């Protein structure tokens, strides 16, 4: 029974350490995405052109 208490204690300590490491990484900007916004503006025009090629049909237009 004593081994269970030791394992639970060690697992809680490890979990707290990983939580601390994650929070520290987020606060320091480790997960900030600097690349996608600069690339997104290059692909905006292509997405608009593709969406304009296929006009949206309403239910009334499909029936006619």
mmCIF file of the C-alpha atoms, coordinates in Angstrom:
data_MODEL
# 
_entry.id   MODEL 
# 
loop_
_atom_site.group_PDB 
_atom_site.id 
_atom_site.type_symbol 
_atom_site.label_atom_id 
_atom_site.label_alt_id 
_atom_site.label_comp_id 
_atom_site.label_asym_id 
_atom_site.label_entity_id 
_atom_site.label_seq_id 
_atom_site.pdbx_PDB_ins_code 
_atom_site.Cartn_x 
_atom_site.Cartn_y 
_atom_site.Cartn_z 
_atom_site.occupancy 
_atom_site.B_iso_or_equiv 
_atom_site.pdbx_formal_charge 
_atom_site.auth_seq_id 
_atom_site.auth_comp_id 
_atom_site.auth_asym_id 
_atom_site.auth_atom_id 
_atom_site.pdbx_PDB_model_num 
ATOM 1  C CA . UNK A 1 1  ? 0.000   0.000  0.000   1.00 0.00 ? 1  UNK A CA 1 
ATOM 2  C CA . UNK A 1 2  ? 2.908   2.338  0.675   1.00 0.00 ? 2  UNK A CA 1 
ATOM 3  C CA . UNK A 1 3  ? 4.178   1.962  -2.890  1.00 0.00 ? 3  UNK A CA 1 
ATOM 4  C CA . UNK A 1 4  ? 0.926   3.383  -4.241  1.00 0.00 ? 4  UNK A CA 1 
ATOM 5  C CA . UNK A 1 5  ? 1.340   6.544  -2.161  1.00 0.00 ? 5  UNK A CA 1 
ATOM 6  C CA . UNK A 1 6  ? 4.909   6.964  -3.398  1.00 0.00 ? 6  UNK A CA 1 
ATOM 7  C CA . UNK A 1 7  ? 3.865   6.496  -7.059  1.00 0.00 ? 7  UNK A CA 1 
ATOM 8  C CA . UNK A 1 8  ? 0.961   8.918  -6.724  1.00 0.00 ? 8  UNK A CA 1 
ATOM 9  C CA . UNK A 1 9  ? 3.238   11.502 -5.090  1.00 0.00 ? 9  UNK A CA 1 
ATOM 10 C CA . UNK A 1 10 ? 5.884   11.145 -7.796  1.00 0.00 ? 10 UNK A CA 1 
ATOM 11 C CA . UNK A 1 11 ? 3.273   11.351 -10.577 1.00 0.00 ? 11 UNK A CA 1 
ATOM 12 C CA . UNK A 1 12 ? 1.798   14.540 -9.075  1.00 0.00 ? 12 UNK A CA 1 
ATOM 13 C CA . UNK A 1 13 ? 5.269   16.088 -8.828  1.00 0.00 ? 13 UNK A CA 1 
ATOM 14 C CA . UNK A 1 14 ? 6.011   15.208 -12.468 1.00 0.00 ? 14 UNK A CA 1 
ATOM 15 C CA . UNK A 1 15 ? 2.619   16.563 -13.585 1.00 0.00 ? 15 UNK A CA 1 
ATOM 16 C CA . UNK A 1 16 ? 3.204   19.847 -11.730 1.00 0.00 ? 16 UNK A CA 1 
ATOM 17 C CA . UNK A 1 17 ? 6.661   20.133 -13.318 1.00 0.00 ? 17 UNK A CA 1 
ATOM 18 C CA . UNK A 1 18 ? 5.242   19.660 -16.835 1.00 0.00 ? 18 UNK A CA 1 
ATOM 19 C CA . UNK A 1 19 ? 2.446   22.139 -16.124 1.00 0.00 ? 19 UNK A CA 1 
ATOM 20 C CA . UNK A 1 20 ? 5.031   24.687 -14.965 1.00 0.00 ? 20 UNK A CA 1 
ATOM 21 C CA . UNK A 1 21 ? 7.184   24.059 -18.046 1.00 0.00 ? 21 UNK A CA 1 
ATOM 22 C CA . UNK A 1 22 ? 4.152   24.463 -20.350 1.00 0.00 ? 22 UNK A CA 1 
ATOM 23 C CA . UNK A 1 23 ? 3.005   27.706 -18.716 1.00 0.00 ? 23 UNK A CA 1 
ATOM 24 C CA . UNK A 1 24 ? 6.554   29.081 -18.874 1.00 0.00 ? 24 UNK A CA 1 
ATOM 25 C CA . UNK A 1 25 ? 6.831   28.194 -22.568 1.00 0.00 ? 25 UNK A CA 1 
ATOM 26 C CA . UNK A 1 26 ? 3.502   29.853 -23.382 1.00 0.00 ? 26 UNK A CA 1 
ATOM 27 C CA . UNK A 1 27 ? 4.394   33.029 -21.507 1.00 0.00 ? 27 UNK A CA 1 
ATOM 28 C CA . UNK A 1 28 ? 7.783   33.277 -23.206 1.00 0.00 ? 28 UNK A CA 1 
ATOM 29 C CA . UNK A 1 29 ? 6.151   33.113 -26.666 1.00 0.00 ? 29 UNK A CA 1 
ATOM 30 C CA . UNK A 1 30 ? 7.276   29.624 -27.597 1.00 0.00 ? 30 UNK A CA 1 
ATOM 31 C CA . UNK A 1 31 ? 3.960   28.848 -29.314 1.00 0.00 ? 31 UNK A CA 1 
ATOM 32 C CA . UNK A 1 32 ? 3.441   32.201 -31.070 1.00 0.00 ? 32 UNK A CA 1 
ATOM 33 C CA . UNK A 1 33 ? 2.842   31.784 -34.767 1.00 0.00 ? 33 UNK A CA 1 
ATOM 34 C CA . UNK A 1 34 ? 4.765   34.448 -36.637 1.00 0.00 ? 34 UNK A CA 1 
ATOM 35 C CA . UNK A 1 35 ? 4.895   32.663 -39.980 1.00 0.00 ? 35 UNK A CA 1 
ATOM 36 C CA . UNK A 1 36 ? 1.236   32.008 -40.869 1.00 0.00 ? 36 UNK A CA 1 
ATOM 37 C CA . UNK A 1 37 ? -0.059  35.622 -40.915 1.00 0.00 ? 37 UNK A CA 1 
ATOM 38 C CA . UNK A 1 38 ? 2.647   36.660 -43.377 1.00 0.00 ? 38 UNK A CA 1 
ATOM 39 C CA . UNK A 1 39 ? 1.908   33.742 -45.687 1.00 0.00 ? 39 UNK A CA 1 
ATOM 40 C CA . UNK A 1 40 ? -1.873  34.038 -45.373 1.00 0.00 ? 40 UNK A CA 1 
ATOM 41 C CA . UNK A 1 41 ? -1.905  37.364 -47.212 1.00 0.00 ? 41 UNK A CA 1 
ATOM 42 C CA . UNK A 1 42 ? -0.216  35.707 -50.190 1.00 0.00 ? 42 UNK A CA 1 
ATOM 43 C CA . UNK A 1 43 ? -2.940  33.076 -50.519 1.00 0.00 ? 43 UNK A CA 1 
ATOM 44 C CA . UNK A 1 44 ? -5.980  35.322 -49.907 1.00 0.00 ? 44 UNK A CA 1 
ATOM 45 C CA . UNK A 1 45 ? -6.315  36.246 -53.599 1.00 0.00 ? 45 UNK A CA 1 
ATOM 46 C CA . UNK A 1 46 ? -6.168  32.645 -54.736 1.00 0.00 ? 46 UNK A CA 1 
ATOM 47 C CA . UNK A 1 47 ? -8.924  31.664 -52.327 1.00 0.00 ? 47 UNK A CA 1 
ATOM 48 C CA . UNK A 1 48 ? -11.158 34.493 -53.564 1.00 0.00 ? 48 UNK A CA 1 
ATOM 49 C CA . UNK A 1 49 ? -10.609 33.556 -57.213 1.00 0.00 ? 49 UNK A CA 1 
ATOM 50 C CA . UNK A 1 50 ? -11.448 29.917 -56.538 1.00 0.00 ? 50 UNK A CA 1 
ATOM 51 C CA . UNK A 1 51 ? -14.586 30.827 -54.622 1.00 0.00 ? 51 UNK A CA 1 
ATOM 52 C CA . UNK A 1 52 ? -15.819 33.130 -57.456 1.00 0.00 ? 52 UNK A CA 1 
ATOM 53 C CA . UNK A 1 53 ? -15.531 30.430 -60.118 1.00 0.00 ? 53 UNK A CA 1 
ATOM 54 C CA . UNK A 1 54 ? -18.429 28.429 -58.715 1.00 0.00 ? 54 UNK A CA 1 
ATOM 55 C CA . UNK A 1 55 ? -21.472 30.612 -58.074 1.00 0.00 ? 55 UNK A CA 1 
ATOM 56 C CA . UNK A 1 56 ? -23.757 29.523 -55.290 1.00 0.00 ? 56 UNK A CA 1 
ATOM 57 C CA . UNK A 1 57 ? -27.140 28.336 -56.548 1.00 0.00 ? 57 UNK A CA 1 
ATOM 58 C CA . UNK A 1 58 ? -30.246 28.829 -54.495 1.00 0.00 ? 58 UNK A CA 1 
ATOM 59 C CA . UNK A 1 59 ? -32.989 26.248 -54.257 1.00 0.00 ? 59 UNK A CA 1 
ATOM 60 C CA . UNK A 1 60 ? -35.146 28.229 -56.701 1.00 0.00 ? 60 UNK A CA 1 
ATOM 61 C CA . UNK A 1 61 ? -32.379 28.297 -59.329 1.00 0.00 ? 61 UNK A CA 1 
ATOM 62 C CA . UNK A 1 62 ? -31.866 24.550 -59.010 1.00 0.00 ? 62 UNK A CA 1 
ATOM 63 C CA . UNK A 1 63 ? -35.560 23.869 -59.621 1.00 0.00 ? 63 UNK A CA 1 
ATOM 64 C CA . UNK A 1 64 ? -35.716 26.005 -62.790 1.00 0.00 ? 64 UNK A CA 1 
# 
